[in-house]
């Protein structure tokens, strides 16, 4: 019977023989001990046999074989099966808190343990251990237990997104630290290289901020909310680290606006554009050891900043009579977003000014041809910007002219 040894799942060695994997004669079996007893009860017989001397060429060949065997036995090789090369450690192994869970994520390995392109991987196994303490400590491999087996073909636990994998752990208890490590396995279930070990402390989350307000301005959004004073279990939030603001624009992803938590319960977001709709949410965070735990999301609020500052008033307005009517000229608006100008007139006996240019004039020039001889007219001009609000400047200085 031929015997092949290869690295196994847990024991490190696998016996292959007689067509049954993992089974072979154990030292304590009846078959093994009975064979020993029969051998020990036999009486040795002394047999003397005479052989003719071997030729010298056979003696030399035997000596050469002994030398080669002795050299080969000097180096011990790892008992890998010739047809098995296990996966290398997973890539980009990460651990983060998301809401009421800890999320472990990673990318599948692309190489085997020999650095060659990986041709077969069946899934990954997540190992976890919990310690009733929030400070990190060193752990041995024996402290970890199998927590989740994620088969790529049938991922009953965890998520598979191409070569990216994710496992969400919600079985968490306050005042504990959770440790994780991951290994990929081949089609026969044999584990490859281990990832590094990552850990995160867990505790009661702060209550989510409520009554969030988002007031838009000109290239700014003013956010405010009542302060968070308690944890989810009702105890006071004495170790509150502050608040984290997130912003969403269009169909994009949520962006964290504040790299560090802000202590105040208000914020001015100036990294925004006018006429763009933004969605906001807030999280309260508390410190647990050297790490922070964030609350669930606050209710979302939508705000769209818009330009509300009008252009400066038009200056140096002139009004003169010509054969075509009353001609007005003024100095061009210095702001780059000026869209045009509006001209207003009030005649003799009129109480209010009338808009003469429903369609804005684009150049600093206008001729009022609807005038009568001997009449006195009063004019002023305004500048209008190109925002959707069409912000209009204050009136220019009034010019009066008799035609």
Residue, then its C-alpha position, 0 to 999 in steps of 0.5 A: x500500500x502506498x502512503x502519501x503525507x500532506x498538510x491537513x486541516x487542523x492536525x497538519x498531516x493527512x494519511x492517504x491509502x487504501x482509497x480512504x482519506x484521513x484513515x490509517x492504522x493507529x498505534x493503539x488499534x487492535x490490528x497494530x498491537x496484535x501484530x506486535x504480540x505475535x512478533x514478540x512471542x516468536x523465538x529467534x532462530x539462528x541461521x548461518x548461510x554462506x554467500x559467495x563474495x560479491x563482485x567489486x562493481x556491486x560493492x561500489x554501486x551499493x556504497x554510492x547509493x548509501x552516500x546519496x541517501x545519507x545526503x538526502x536525509x540531512x534536510x527535512x522537507x515540509x510534507x506538502x502533497x505534490x498537487x496542493x498549493x494553498x492560498x496566500x493570506x487575504x488582502x486589505x484586511x480591515x475592521x470597522x464599526x458600522x451602526x450596531x455591528x462590527x464589519x470585517x472586510x477583505x479581498x481574496x488572495x491572488x497568489x498561493x503560498x509560493x507566490x504563484x498565481x492562485x488557481x483555486x479558492x473555495x471560500x474563507x473562514x472567519x475566526x473570532x475571540x472575545x475578551x472582557x476588557x477594552x484594552x488590546x492584549x496579545x492572544x495565541x492562535x488557540x484562543x480563536x474559534x471558527x466563527x463563520x465559514x463563507x463559501x464563495x458559491x453559497x455564501x450563507x453568512x457574509x457577502x461576496x462582491x467580486x473579489x471583495x468579501x464582507x462579514x457583519x458581526x452583530x453578536x456583541x456585548x458591551x465592555x468587550x474587545x473582539x479579535x478577528x482573523x481570516x484565512x482562505x481555503x481551497x476546494x478541499x477545505x484546507x486553510x491557506x495563510x492567516x491574515x493579521x489579527x484586528x480588534x475593536x472595543x465594544x460598548x453602549x452606543x450613544x443615542x442618535x442626534x435628533x431634530x437636525x436642522x439644515x439652513x442653506x445660504x450663499x455657498x454655505x449650509x448652517x447645521x444645528x441639533x440638540x446635544x446628545x446627553x445619554x447612551x442607548x441604555x439611558x446612562x449619561x454620556x460622560x465620555x462623549x467625544x463629539x459629533x461627526x457630520x456626513x454629506x451626500x450629493x446627488x447619486x454619490x456616496x456619503x462623505x465624512x465632512x469632519x475628519x475629527x469629531x466636532x465638540x459643538x452641536x452646530x456646524x457651518x459647511x462652507x465646502x458646498x456649491x450654490x444650486x446643488x442639493x445636499x443631504x446631511x446626517x449626524x452621528x454622536x461618538x463616544x470614546x471606549x479605550x483608545x477607540x470611538x464608537x458612533x451612534x446610529x444615524x440621525x434623521x437626514x435633512x436636505x439643503x440647497x445653497x443658493x446665491x443671495x448676495x446681489x451685485x453692487x449698485x450701478x454707478x455713473x448713470x447718464x441720461x441725455x436727450x437725442x432725436x431717438x428719445x432719452x439715451x441712458x449710459x452707465x458703467x459696466x458692473x464689475x462682478x463676473x456673474x452679472x447677467x444684465x440690467x433693468x431700467x426703470x422710469x417714472x413720469x410726471x404725475x406717476x407715483x411708482x417707477x415702471x420697468x422699461x426692460x422686461x427682457x434684461x439689456x446685456x450692455x450698459x446702454x438703453x434708449x427710451x423712445x416712448x417719450x413726449x415733448x416737454x415731459x420730465x422723466x426720472x430714471x434708475x438702473x439695476x444690475x441682475x446676477x445669473x443665479x436662479x434667484x436673479x438677485x437684483x442690486x439696489x437702485x442706482x442714483x436717480x437721473x432726471x431729464x426733460x425731453 
